[in-house]
Amino acid sequence: MPSNRTEYLDHLVGVERQIEEIESLLSLRLNTVCIVGIWGTGGIGKTTLASAVYHKISYQFEDSYFITNVRDCGKPNWFQRNKFSTEILCHKKLLFVLDDVSTHTEIDFLIGSYDSLNLGSRIIIISRDRHVLYNCRANYIYKVNGLFDEEARKLFSLCAFKRNHPTEDYMELSYMLVRHAKGIPLVLKVLGVSLYGKRRREWESALSQLRRGLNRDIYDVLKISYDGLDDEEKKIFLDIVCFFVGEHKDYVEIFLNSKGFSTTGINVLMDKSLISLSNNKIVVHDLIQELGWDIAHQEYFNRVAGKPSFWWHHKDIGFVLGKNVRVRILIIFI
């Protein structure tokens, strides 16, 4: 059993320190029920990390379950629920890992009351939305951040070269690509796999493309969190990524109030890992900001008779003014 657990971790990069941190939160030596939430943006490696923890600690429980894509189960899984209920009624020490949870009702349906769990049981809940983890009454919430630089370079090299380090002639190109990935495992894997065995010219083209915008596979994963917003929250997100990155939260709230938006939208975006705060100023990951810019350009251009609802990019402004069309200006940011 120990060797199998070690073999599972062999091909993973940058998870050892995070596994230790989650194990510490789980407090496995205590004879209590503990719920730990794993939270972060799409592609950051939440499921990979939870799976690594599961493989490492599952032998300590009488039974263990890893349920993937809880939100996509569709119809209630009565078979799974009845199986869990039987295990719980047998007073077993259980481990549950529930992936991609979108609402606390999914947990309520599958497991029921936490009070019915036997002492020593543990639940790990994975979600993009921090608020969901609060509603699930997680004892602790662990935020998954990007890989450190050395870890990111190693993961990229394993995918692009099948070795821990780039070849000498691709060293500089590799490091430039890794810098653009910002430590997000999904981005590093997509880039590395797509460039494996390719010629230098194709590497240079990939770097040029990455500088212009997001790879489609990366875009689709990051956009999942955006698609989960309601219409007002989407507008708030686009306003923030286009105009307010680096601005003080209080200033942004004044602006949102002036447009009739609820300032709670900022908290929703934070809960979904789309924005964060540093010294009470708005921070947005570079790739998330690129996503927002691309969405704003696509969704707002040609919205009203060929004219966007707002412009922030100089090319769009130049295009509209060059058409000599009449526009009604509501707000100008200088």
C-alpha positions as CSV (number, residue, x, y, z in Angstrom):
1,M,0.0,0.0,0.0
2,P,2.6,2.6,0.8
3,S,4.5,2.0,-2.4
4,N,1.3,2.5,-4.4
5,R,0.7,5.8,-2.8
6,T,4.3,6.9,-3.5
7,E,4.0,5.8,-7.1
8,Y,0.9,7.9,-7.6
9,L,2.7,11.0,-6.4
10,D,5.8,10.4,-8.5
11,H,4.4,12.1,-11.7
12,L,3.0,15.1,-9.8
13,V,4.8,18.4,-9.4
14,G,4.5,20.9,-6.6
15,V,1.9,19.0,-4.6
16,E,4.1,17.8,-1.7
17,R,4.0,21.0,0.3
18,Q,0.3,21.5,-0.4
19,I,-0.5,17.9,0.7
20,E,1.2,18.5,4.0
21,E,-0.8,21.7,4.5
22,I,-4.1,20.0,3.8
23,E,-3.2,17.0,6.0
24,S,-2.5,19.5,8.8
25,L,-6.0,21.0,8.4
26,L,-7.6,17.6,8.4
27,S,-6.1,16.8,11.8
28,L,-6.1,13.1,11.1
29,R,-5.1,12.2,14.7
30,L,-8.1,13.8,16.2
31,N,-11.2,11.6,16.8
32,T,-13.6,14.2,15.4
33,V,-15.5,14.9,12.2
34,C,-13.6,17.5,10.1
35,I,-14.6,19.2,6.8
36,V,-12.0,20.9,4.6
37,G,-12.8,22.9,1.6
38,I,-10.3,23.2,-1.3
39,W,-10.9,26.4,-3.3
40,G,-9.4,28.1,-6.3
41,T,-9.9,29.2,-9.9
42,G,-10.3,26.8,-12.8
43,G,-7.1,25.0,-13.9
44,I,-5.2,25.8,-10.7
45,G,-5.0,22.1,-9.7
46,K,-7.7,21.6,-7.1
47,T,-8.8,18.2,-8.2
48,T,-5.2,17.0,-8.7
49,L,-4.3,18.1,-5.3
50,A,-7.4,16.5,-3.6
51,S,-6.7,13.3,-5.5
52,A,-3.2,13.2,-4.2
53,V,-4.4,13.7,-0.7
54,Y,-7.0,11.0,-1.2
55,H,-4.4,8.5,-2.4
56,K,-2.1,9.3,0.5
57,I,-4.5,9.0,3.4
58,S,-7.4,6.8,2.2
59,Y,-5.8,3.7,3.8
60,Q,-6.4,5.2,7.2
61,F,-10.2,4.9,6.8
62,E,-12.6,1.9,6.7
63,D,-14.1,3.1,3.5
64,S,-13.3,6.0,1.1
65,Y,-15.1,7.6,-1.8
66,F,-13.9,10.1,-4.4
67,I,-17.0,11.5,-6.3
68,T,-16.1,13.5,-9.4
69,N,-18.1,16.3,-11.0
70,V,-20.8,16.4,-8.3
71,R,-22.5,19.4,-10.0
72,D,-22.8,17.4,-13.3
73,C,-24.4,14.3,-11.8
74,G,-27.8,15.5,-13.2
75,K,-30.5,13.4,-11.7
76,P,-30.1,12.6,-8.0
77,N,-27.8,9.6,-7.6
78,W,-30.0,7.5,-5.3
79,F,-27.8,4.5,-5.6
80,Q,-24.8,6.4,-4.3
81,R,-26.8,8.1,-1.6
82,N,-28.2,4.8,-0.3
83,K,-24.7,3.3,-0.3
84,F,-23.4,6.2,1.7
85,S,-26.3,6.0,4.1
86,T,-25.6,2.3,4.7
87,E,-22.0,3.0,5.4
88,I,-22.8,5.8,7.8
89,L,-25.4,3.7,9.6
90,C,-22.7,1.0,10.1
91,H,-20.7,3.6,12.1
92,K,-17.7,3.3,9.9
93,K,-14.8,5.8,9.8
94,L,-15.2,7.3,6.3
95,L,-13.4,9.6,3.9
96,F,-15.4,11.5,1.3
97,V,-13.8,13.7,-1.5
98,L,-16.5,15.6,-3.4
99,D,-15.3,17.3,-6.5
100,D,-16.8,20.3,-8.3
101,V,-19.5,21.2,-5.8
102,S,-21.7,24.1,-6.8
103,T,-24.2,24.2,-3.9
104,H,-24.5,22.8,-0.4
105,T,-27.7,21.0,-1.3
106,E,-25.6,18.5,-3.3
107,I,-23.7,17.6,-0.1
108,D,-26.9,17.4,1.9
109,F,-28.4,15.0,-0.6
110,L,-25.4,12.7,-0.8
111,I,-24.3,12.6,2.8
112,G,-27.1,14.1,4.9
113,S,-26.4,15.5,8.3
114,Y,-22.8,15.7,9.3
115,D,-23.9,14.8,12.8
116,S,-24.6,11.2,11.6
117,L,-21.0,10.7,10.6
118,N,-18.9,8.5,12.8
119,L,-16.1,10.2,14.7
120,G,-12.8,10.2,12.8
121,S,-14.5,10.7,9.4
122,R,-13.3,13.4,7.0
123,I,-14.9,15.3,4.1
124,I,-12.9,17.2,1.5
125,I,-15.1,19.5,-0.7
126,I,-13.7,21.0,-3.9
127,S,-15.3,24.1,-5.3
128,R,-14.5,27.2,-7.4
129,D,-16.8,29.2,-5.1
130,R,-15.7,30.0,-1.6
131,H,-19.2,30.9,-0.6
132,V,-20.3,27.3,-1.3
133,L,-17.7,26.1,1.1
134,Y,-19.0,28.5,3.8
135,N,-22.5,27.1,3.2
136,C,-21.2,23.6,3.5
137,R,-19.9,24.5,7.0
138,A,-16.3,23.7,6.1
139,N,-14.1,23.8,9.2
140,Y,-11.2,25.1,7.1
141,I,-10.9,26.5,3.6
142,Y,-7.6,25.9,1.7
143,K,-6.9,28.2,-1.2
144,V,-4.9,26.6,-4.0
145,N,-2.4,29.0,-5.5
146,G,-0.1,28.7,-8.5
147,L,3.1,26.8,-8.6
148,F,6.4,28.3,-7.6
149,D,8.7,29.3,-10.5
150,E,10.9,26.2,-10.1
151,E,7.9,23.9,-9.9
152,A,6.3,25.5,-12.9
153,R,9.5,25.1,-15.0
154,K,9.7,21.4,-14.0
155,L,6.0,20.7,-14.9
156,F,6.3,22.4,-18.3
157,S,9.6,20.6,-19.0
158,L,8.0,17.2,-18.2
159,C,5.2,17.9,-20.7
160,A,7.3,19.5,-23.4
161,F,10.6,17.5,-23.2
162,K,9.7,14.4,-21.0
163,R,12.5,15.4,-18.7
164,N,12.9,17.7,-15.7
165,H,14.7,20.5,-17.5
166,P,14.5,22.0,-21.1
167,T,17.2,21.3,-23.6
168,E,19.8,24.0,-23.8
169,D,18.7,25.4,-27.1
170,Y,15.1,25.8,-25.9
171,M,15.9,27.1,-22.4
172,E,15.2,30.8,-23.0
173,L,12.0,30.1,-25.0
174,S,10.8,27.7,-22.3
175,Y,11.3,30.2,-19.5
176,M,9.4,32.9,-21.4
177,L,6.5,30.6,-22.0
178,V,6.5,29.5,-18.3
179,R,6.4,33.2,-17.2
180,H,3.2,33.7,-19.2
181,A,1.6,30.7,-17.6
182,K,1.7,32.4,-14.2
183,G,2.1,29.1,-12.3
184,I,-1.3,27.7,-13.4
185,P,-0.8,23.9,-13.9
186,L,-3.4,23.6,-16.6
187,V,-1.8,26.3,-18.7
188,L,1.7,24.7,-18.2
189,K,0.4,21.3,-19.3
190,V,-1.6,22.6,-22.3
191,L,1.4,24.5,-23.5
192,G,3.9,21.8,-22.8
193,V,1.9,19.0,-24.5
194,S,1.1,21.1,-27.5
195,L,4.8,21.9,-28.1
196,Y,6.3,18.4,-27.5
197,G,8.4,17.4,-30.5
198,K,7.7,20.7,-32.3
199,R,10.3,22.8,-34.2
200,R,11.6,26.0,-32.8
201,R,9.5,28.0,-35.3
202,E,6.4,26.6,-33.8
203,W,7.6,27.4,-30.3
204,E,8.1,31.0,-31.3
205,S,4.7,31.1,-32.9
206,A,3.1,29.7,-29.7
207,L,4.9,32.4,-27.6
208,S,3.7,35.1,-30.0
209,Q,0.1,33.8,-29.9
210,L,0.2,33.6,-26.1
211,R,1.3,37.3,-26.0
212,R,-1.7,38.1,-28.1
213,G,-4.3,36.2,-26.2
214,L,-5.3,32.9,-24.5
215,N,-5.1,29.4,-25.9
216,R,-8.6,28.1,-26.6
217,D,-8.3,25.2,-24.1
218,I,-7.1,27.5,-21.4
219,Y,-9.8,30.1,-22.2
220,D,-12.6,27.5,-22.0
221,V,-11.5,26.3,-18.5
222,L,-11.1,29.8,-17.1
223,K,-14.4,30.9,-18.6
224,I,-16.4,28.4,-16.5
225,S,-16.2,30.6,-13.5
226,Y,-17.4,33.6,-15.5
227,D,-20.3,31.6,-17.0
228,G,-21.5,30.8,-13.5
229,L,-22.2,34.5,-12.7
230,D,-25.5,36.2,-13.2
231,D,-25.9,39.0,-15.7
232,E,-25.2,41.8,-13.2
233,E,-22.1,40.0,-11.8
234,K,-20.8,39.6,-15.3
235,K,-21.1,43.3,-16.0
236,I,-19.4,44.1,-12.7
237,F,-16.6,41.7,-13.6
238,L,-16.0,43.2,-17.0
239,D,-16.1,46.7,-15.6
240,I,-13.4,45.8,-13.1
241,V,-11.0,44.0,-15.4
242,C,-11.3,46.7,-18.0
243,F,-11.1,49.8,-15.8
244,F,-10.4,49.1,-12.1
245,V,-7.5,46.7,-11.6
246,G,-5.3,48.3,-9.0
247,E,-8.0,50.7,-7.8
248,H,-9.2,50.9,-4.2
249,K,-12.2,48.8,-3.4
250,D,-14.1,51.7,-1.9
251,Y,-13.7,53.7,-5.1
252,V,-15.0,50.8,-7.2
253,E,-18.0,50.4,-4.8
254,I,-18.9,54.1,-5.3
255,F,-18.8,53.6,-9.1
256,L,-20.9,50.4,-8.9
257,N,-23.5,52.2,-6.7
258,S,-23.7,55.0,-9.3
259,K,-24.7,52.4,-11.9
260,G,-27.3,50.8,-9.7
261,F,-25.2,47.7,-9.1
262,S,-25.0,45.9,-5.8
263,T,-21.6,46.1,-4.2
264,T,-22.0,42.5,-3.0
265,G,-21.0,41.6,-6.5
266,I,-17.4,42.3,-5.6
267,N,-17.6,39.6,-2.8
268,V,-19.1,37.2,-5.3
269,L,-16.2,37.7,-7.7
270,M,-13.8,37.2,-4.8
271,D,-15.6,34.0,-3.7
272,K,-15.2,32.6,-7.3
273,S,-11.5,33.5,-7.4
274,L,-12.0,35.9,-10.3
275,I,-10.6,38.8,-8.3
276,S,-8.8,39.3,-5.0
277,L,-7.7,42.2,-2.7
278,S,-4.3,43.4,-1.7
279,N,-4.2,46.4,0.7
280,N,-7.9,46.8,-0.1
281,K,-7.0,47.3,-3.8
282,I,-8.4,45.2,-6.7
283,V,-6.1,42.5,-7.9
284,V,-6.8,40.3,-11.0
285,H,-4.6,37.5,-12.3
286,D,-3.1,38.4,-15.6
287,L,-4.8,35.4,-17.4
288,I,-8.2,36.2,-15.8
289,Q,-7.8,39.8,-17.0
290,E,-7.0,38.6,-20.5
291,L,-10.1,36.4,-20.3
292,G,-12.2,39.5,-19.3
293,W,-10.8,41.6,-22.1
294,D,-11.6,39.0,-24.7
295,I,-15.1,38.5,-23.4
296,A,-15.7,42.3,-23.3
297,H,-14.5,42.6,-26.9
298,Q,-16.6,39.8,-28.1
299,E,-19.8,40.4,-26.2
300,Y,-20.0,44.1,-26.3
301,F,-18.8,44.8,-29.8
302,N,-21.7,44.9,-32.3
303,R,-24.2,44.8,-29.4
304,V,-26.1,47.9,-30.5
305,A,-26.2,48.6,-34.2
306,G,-22.5,47.8,-34.6
307,K,-21.5,49.9,-31.6
308,P,-20.2,48.5,-28.3
309,S,-21.7,49.4,-24.9
310,F,-18.3,50.5,-23.7
311,W,-14.8,50.7,-25.1
312,W,-11.5,50.5,-23.2
313,H,-9.2,49.4,-25.9
314,H,-7.7,52.1,-28.1
315,K,-8.3,50.0,-31.3
316,D,-12.0,49.8,-30.6
317,I,-12.2,53.5,-29.9
318,G,-10.3,54.3,-33.1
319,F,-12.5,52.0,-35.1
320,V,-15.8,53.6,-33.9
321,L,-14.5,57.2,-34.3
322,G,-13.1,56.3,-37.8
323,K,-16.6,55.2,-38.8
324,N,-17.9,58.7,-38.1
325,V,-20.9,57.4,-36.3
326,R,-22.9,59.3,-33.6
327,V,-22.3,57.9,-30.1
328,R,-23.6,58.9,-26.8
329,I,-20.8,59.1,-24.2
330,L,-21.9,58.3,-20.6
331,I,-18.5,57.9,-18.8
332,I,-15.0,58.7,-19.7
333,F,-12.0,57.3,-17.8
334,I,-8.8,59.4,-17.9
